[in-house]
Each structure stands twice: as structure tokens, then as C-alpha cells.
Amino acid sequence: MTISKAGGKYKGTYTDTYVDTKLGTIELYFDGTSWKGTWGEPAIGRKGNLYEISVDETGTQISGKYDVTADGGKGFRKDVQFKFTLSKRKGLITF
């Protein structure tokens, strides 16, 4: 996963869960009380929300929960745990 800061948001890409040759997208933002976000896998029409987000002390791992709001034929899900490792060269998250 790579991520970079764009204004008050963090935006990035990751290898699509179902199509290895395509990229998924992630966008994180602070809503005044906590970090939230959205994700998408446009190659298959999946997308959803990210919440309960935390970042480790090194700024290289992000974890939280996601849900699926458009399933692309793969099934809807809610409250699924996730964990991403960020590339140190491409971007660190600091809060």
C-alpha cells in the first residue's frame, strides 16, 4: 500500500483484493472526533467505509474495521477487521 497526504486527507492505493493486476483506493479523513475513510475496488465494483482507524507508533501500519456498501457480486460485509502496512518511502501517516 502507498499513501500520501492531500490537503486534510490521506489518499492511497493497494493491490485489489480480487484482481491482482488492478489497484484499490483508500481515502482517510478526520471528522473532528475520529479518523474515518472510504475504500474502493473499481475493477469489480466494490466499495465501502473504513472506521475505528488507528495507526501504530511508527506510522507504517494502519488498522481498523471496514464494511462493504457495494459488493460487486462478492457479498456484503460489516465490521471486518483490516490491517495495512505502508511503504516508508511512499508515505507515513502521522496524527
N, C-alpha and C positions, 0 to 999 in steps of 0.2 A: 504494500500500500504506500502511496505517496500522498502527501497533503501539504497545502500551503495556505497562508493567511491571505485573505482578500477582503479588505475593509474590516468589519467586525465579525466576519465569518471565516471558517476554515473550510476549504474545498479540496477534494481529492479524488483519486481513482484507485481501484483494486481489480484484481483478476475476477471476472464474472464467475459466479458460483456454478453455472451450468454450461457456459461456453468459454473454454479456456483462452480462445483467441480474441475475446472481447473484453471490454472494461466495464466495471460497475462504477457508480458515482456515489460520493458521500458529501454531505454538507452539514456542518455543525454551527450552531449559534447559541448565544447566551440570551435567555428570555427574561433576565432580571433576577431570577432566583436559582436557575439551574441551566446546565447545558443540555440541549436537545438537538435533533437533526433529522435529516431525511437521507434515504439511500435509494438507488435505482439500478436496475439491470435492464437497460433498454433493449438489448438484443433479444430478450424473451418477454418483455412487457411486465416485469416485476418491479415493485417499488414499495416503500413503506416508511415508517418513522423509527427514530432512534431516541432513547430516553434512559434515565438513570445512568448517565455517562460519567465515567471517572477516567483520570489519566494517572499513570504511575509516576513516581517521583523523578524518573529520568526523562519524562516527556516523550517516550518512544512507544508506549503501549496504551491503547485506549480500549476500554471495556464498557459494557452496559447491556441494555436489552433492545430488541427490535420487534416490530410487528410488520406484517405484510398487508398492505391495503389494496394492491393489485397483484394477482397471483401468477399471471402468465401461464395458467394451466398447471401450476405446480403445487397449488394448495395454499390456503390462508393460514397464517400462524400468528400467535400473540405471546408476548413475554418470553421470547427466546434470547438466551444469553449469547453475547458475541465478544470477541477479543481480537483486536488487530495490532500488529507490530508495524511501526512506522519506520521508514528509511531515515537514518540520521542525516544523510546528505541532502535529502529532498525536503525535509521539514520536521520540526519539532513542535509539539503543542505545549504552550505554557499558559497557565491560568493564574 
